[in-house]
Amino acid sequence: HPAWSDDCDLPVARVDREFIGGELMYDACPGATAQPLLCESDMFTDDGTKYLVSEFLPPDDYDQYMHQFQQGKVDTLPSQVIGETIATFHASSRSGGGRDVAWNEDTADMLYYDCYKCFTDGWKSWATQDACDLDDKQLKYKALYKKHPEYLECLDQVLNSIFYPSNATAAHVHHDFHILNILVKENAQRRKSNDLVKFVDFEFANWGPIGSDIGTFSACAILYAIMHGCAIEQTGKDADWRGILDAMITMWKSYTRAFLQYADSQSNRERVLLELEAIAHESIAWTGFIMCKYFCAQLFHLCTESLLRAPDGLFEHLDGLRSRDSEMDGREYLRSTVVEFAHKLLAKGCFKEIIVDQDSARPGDFMEKMIVSISHEVEALVLMMQKDLGSMEKEGDEIIRISRLDKMTGQRRKSRRCSDSFLLLTSNKRASIIIRRKSAVLWTK
């Protein structure tokens, strides 16, 4: 990680949690993670450092599941195995030692304050600050929370579930269940096997809300479906954004069946069905919450460049579009539209809004029907965004690359921290200078 260096000290509690979380997963689902072998201090230096030793996973054999999502071609078989495995992990912990075995307050504090609250506090502060003190992105949050003040309550509800999960949805959870932490075996036979999928990175594992795991996976799938849907001209028909949603639906369906199968042997079926309904609502709330975080104003660029790497060509396309009132470009339209939709999902989950016909649902089908309903909403959103982006004006018809700004201005300038400069000749005869560094526009005139 870029933040890790010789001068960066991280709490060894994270290593402890990695070891304990991996042990619990391996005991519940043998083969679902690299087997943890040892977590000890260095007896010779005794400098506080801890070492974690685990089973070796050959890097040529496994790849992050994220790469399939980035390419827009997602195999649904791993999603099926993921749903079955994580359901067994959750359900088995509820019948074991439970909170007494898995709970760690330091881990919960780190997750609550360092991973989430540092962002939500910013969003809430923008809701109350004077408009003159806010930039354009922050003003969108202010307007959103003014129109929907209940969203602020929903943010608190999800955050509080880290410390106080509902009895109906509490279990030992991974708590960082995004698709970079899921490894899929390369060139494996297309069949279910114990070594097809491996879960890694258990440093945040704790007793908490099941919806955190399902929601984080679902948020990744929805965000990639939206990004590919908006980049259809660049990625072509090879990228199947609806197929990405199918992978999410597959995961939910296999989760439901595995959870029921395990829980039926342990407890009353009627109670388990009510728990699954609560898990479904909570998962939708966490889906919206994680989407809000990944595409928030503070994290959007970092997220789409490192965590959920955007499809090739997406931002090059969006940066060349501008709304007719020139208030935003295509990139900001994508971000702000997703954030607004994410808040709607957050509220639907928190307020347990009825989004499926329960009377027509067979026992145990509620969770499956809910995610299908959400998938339809995402499809409608993508089609709307495609239409809106298609109506935007193109920034320029021709781009002439120049190697130095001096050549255009005729003046010698100090070196600028940028990789490229561009002269844009637009359809209405305007000329623009855009200085870019990496993929972000730093200055335009």
N, C-alpha and C positions, 0 to 999 in steps of 0.2 A: 504494500500500500504506500502511496506517495508520502503519507504523513509519518511513516515509520522510518526512523533514522537512529544513529548512535545517540542522539541527544533526546530521543523521545522515549520516555519511560511509560509503560502501560501496566495497569494493575495485574498482578499474577492471578488474581481471582478469576480473570477471564480464562486463563489456562485451566484452572480447577474446574470451571463450569464446562469447558470444552470436553474435559475428560469424563466428568460425571454424566453429562448429557449424552455423550457417545456411548458410555457403558449402558445407560438405561435403554437407549435405542437398540443397541446390539443384543441386549438380553431379551427385549420384547420381540424384535424382528431380526434374528441372526442373518448376517449378510447384507443388511440394509445400509450399513455404514462401514467405514474402515475400522476394524476392531482396535479400540484403545488398549494399550499394553502397560503403560507406565506414565506416571506424572509425579516427578520428584525434583527436589532442589539439587544443586551441584554440591556434593559433600566436600569437594576440595576447595572451591573458591568461597562458598557460603556468602554470596553477594546478594542474595534475594531472588536471583533468577530461578525460574522453574522450566523444566523441560517436559514436553509431551511427546511420547513415543507411541506410534500406532502402526497398524498394518500398512504396508506400502501398496498404493494403487498405481500401476504403471500408467504414465501419462499418455502413452500411445493407445491405451485400451479404453480410456474414458474421456469424455468431452462434456463441457458445461451444456446443460439443456438450453441455455440462453441462445446459443449459436443457431439452433434450429428456428427459434422464434425470430431472430434477427434476419435470417434468410427467408422467412415466410413459408417454410416447408416443415411443418411440425408432425412428427410421427406420434399418433395418439396412444400407441401401446405403452410407452413409458408413463403417460398420464394415468392410464389404468392402474399400472403397478404403483405409482405414487399414491393414488387415492386409497388403494387397498392397504398399503404399508402404513401410511400416516394414520389411517383410521384404527388399525390394530394397535399402533403406538399409543394413541389417545385413549382408546377404550381399555387397554390393559392397565394403564396407569391409574384409571379410576377405580379399578377393582383391587389394586395393590395397596402400597403404603400411602399413596396419594400425596397430599400437600406436605406431610411430615418428611417424606423422602426427597421431594423435588424442590421445595421452596427455598429461595435464597434472596434475602432482602437487598443485598448489595447489587445483585444482578438486576433486580427490578428497578432500583434507583437509577442505575446506569442507563437502562433502557428507557425509563420514563423521562429523565431529564436530558440526557445527552443525545438520544436518538429521535425523540418526538417533541417534547415540550419546548425545546429551544426554537423549534419552528412555529408551533402553534401560538406561542406567546407573541411572536411577531405579527401573525395574522390578526390576533385579537387586538393588539395595540393599534393597528391600522384602522380598526373599526371605530376607535374613539378619538383618534388624532384629527387635528384640523386638516382640511383638504389641501390647504396651501403648503403643508409640510410633507406631502406625499407625492411620489412619482406616479406615472401612469399605471404601472402594474399594481401598486399599493392602493390606488384609487379604486381599482376594480374590486379588491377585497372589501373596501369600505362600502361600496355600493351593494355588493352581494350580501353582506351581513346586515346592512340597513333594511334590505328587502326581506331577508330571511334570518332574523335574529335567533331563531331556533337552531340554526346550524352551530352556533357557539356552544349551546347546551350539548349538542351531539358530540362535538370534539371532546368536551370534558367527560362525557359518558364513556367513550371509547378509551380514553387515557386512564380513567379510574379503574377500568376492568383489568389493567395490568396488575394492580395491587389487590383488587377485590372482584375476582371473576365470579360470575353467577354459579351457583351450585350445579345448575343444569348443564353448564358448558365448560366447567373447569376440568383441566387435565394437565399432564406434563406436556408442554408444547416446545417446539423448536424456537419460535419467536423471531426467526430471521429467514423465513421459508421462501425466499425468492429464487428465481430460476438459475442464478449463478451458483447457488449452494446445492444444486441437484446435478449430479453427474450421471451421464447415460453412457452405457458401454458402446464403444464403436464397433461396427461390423458384427454385432451380435445377431444371432438368429432371431427372427421376429417371433419370439415366443416368450411367455412369462418365465422368468428364472430369478433365482435369488440374487444374482449378480448383475442384472440388467440395469438397475438404478442404485446409486449410492448417495446418501445424504451426508453433507459435511457442514463444518462450522457451527458447532453447538455452544458457542461462548455465551449466548443469551438464553439458552434453554432454561426453563423455569416452570413452576406451576402457574398456569395462567389460562386465558380464554382460548378455546379451540379455534374460534373465529379468526384469531391472529394468523394462524398457519394457512387456513383455507383462503382467507381474504388476501394475504400477501401473494400467494400463487395466482389467484384470480385477477388481482390488480395487474400483475405482469402480463397476463394473457390479454386482458382488455386493452391495455396501453399499446401493446404490440399490434393488436388487431386494428386499432385506430390509426397508428402510425403507418402501417402498410396500406390501409385504406386510403390515406391521404397521399401516399406516394405511388399510387397505382401506375401513374405515367412513367415513373422512373424504374420501378422494380418489375413492371410488366405483369402479365398474367401468371407467371411462374410463382409469384407470391400470393398465397391463398389466405387472405385475412379472415375469411369465414372459417377456414380450416383451423385457425388458431383458436377461435371461439369453440370449435368442436372439441379441441383438446381440453379446454376448461370444463366443458359439459361432461366429457368422459371422466375427468378426475372426480367431479362431484358425484356422478352416478356410482362409480366404483367405491367411493368413500362411503356413501349411504349403505350400500349392500354389505360391505365389510364390517361397518360399525354395527349394523343390525345383527349380522351373523355372530359377531363376537359377543355383543351385549345380550342377545337372546339366551345365551347359555349361562349368563351371570345374574340377570335381573328380570323384572316384570316388563313384558313387551310394551304394554300401554305407556308405561313411564318412559321407556326408551324412545318411543315415537314422539312424545312431547319434548324430550331432550333434543332430538334431531331437528324439530321445528325451531327450537330456540337457537340451536347451532346455526341453522340456515340464516335466520335474521341477523345474528351476530356476525356471521361471515360476510354478509352483504355490507354491514356497517364498516367492518374492517377493510373490505375491498375499496370502498369509497375513501376511507381515511388514508390508506396507503397510496392511492392514486393522488390524493390531495398533497401528500408529502413529496412523492417523486416528481410531480409537475409543479410544485410551488415555485414562487418567484425566486426564493433563495437557492433552490437546489436543481432547478430545471436543466441548466446547461451541464452541470457536473453529472447528473443522472443520465442524460441522453448521450453523453460521451464516454461514460465508464461503466455504470451499473446496467442500465437498459440501453445498450448502444443502438442508436437510431439506424433504420435501414439505409443502405447506401443511396445517396442522391436525394434523400428526403429534404434536408435543410437547404441544399443548393437550390432545390425547386421552390421551397417556401420563402426563402429570403428574397427571391426575385418577384414575389407577389406583394401587392399593396392594396388595401381596401380603397374604395373610391373616394372616401373622405380623407385618405392618407393618415388615418389615426393609428393604424397598426399594419405590420407586415404579416405574411402567412405564418411565420414561426410563432409570433405572439398570439395570433388567432387560434392556432392549434393548442397552445398552452392554456390560454384563458378559457377556451371552450371545454377542454377536458376538466379543468378545475371546477367549473360550474357543474358539469355533469357528475363529477365525483362527489360533490357535496349533496347532490340529490340522492345518490346511492347511500351515502352516509346516513341521511335522514330516514330513508326508507327502512334501513336496517334497524336503526335506533328506535323508531316509532312503531316498528312491526306493522307496517302498512300491508294490507292484503294485496298481493300482486299475482295470486293464482287462485283458481276456483277450487277451494278445498273440498267442496261437496263431490266433485268429480274425481278427486285424487284418491287412488288406492292407498291403503296404509303404507307409509314409508316413501310414497312418491312425492310428498310435499317438497322435500329438498331438491329433488330432480326438477320438478316443474318450476320451482322458483328460479333456478339458474338458467333454464331455458327461456323464461320470461325476461330475465335480465339480458340474456344474449340477444333477444329480439330488440330490446331497447338500444343496445350498442349498435346493432346493424342499422337501425333507423338514424342514429346519431352519425354514423360514418357516411351514410348516403346524403344527409343534410350537409355535412362538412364538405364532401366532394362537390356538391352544388355551390356552396358558398365560395370555396376556393376557385372554382371554375369561373365565377363572376368577378374575381379580383383582377385588377389591371396588372399587366406584366411590367416590372420595373424598367426593363430595357430590351430592345430587339437585338442589339449587338454589343458584345463586350470586347474591348481591346485591352489586352494585358500590357502593362508597361513595367519595366524593371525598376525604375526609380521615379520618385515624385519630382526630382529635379527636371527631368525631361519635359514635363508638362508645364511647370511653372517658370522654368528658366532661372530659378534661384537655387542657390546652394543651401541645403537645410541640414540640420543635425540629424543623425541617424534616428529613425523611429522604430519602436519595438513592434514591427509588423512583418509579415511574411510576403504579402503581395499587395499591390495597389492596382486599381482598376479604373478605367475611364468608361463610363456607361453612356452610350448614345441611345437615348430613348425615343419612342415613337413621336413624342411631341417636341422633339428637337432640343430637349433640355440635356445638359451635360452634368454628370455627377461624378464626384471622386469618392470612391469607397475604399477605405483602408481596412484590411482584414488581418486578423491574427488567428491562426487555426481556422475555426469556422464562425467565430463571433465577429460581428461588425463593431468596430471600436469607434469609428468616426466617419461621418459623411457630410458632404457639403454640396 
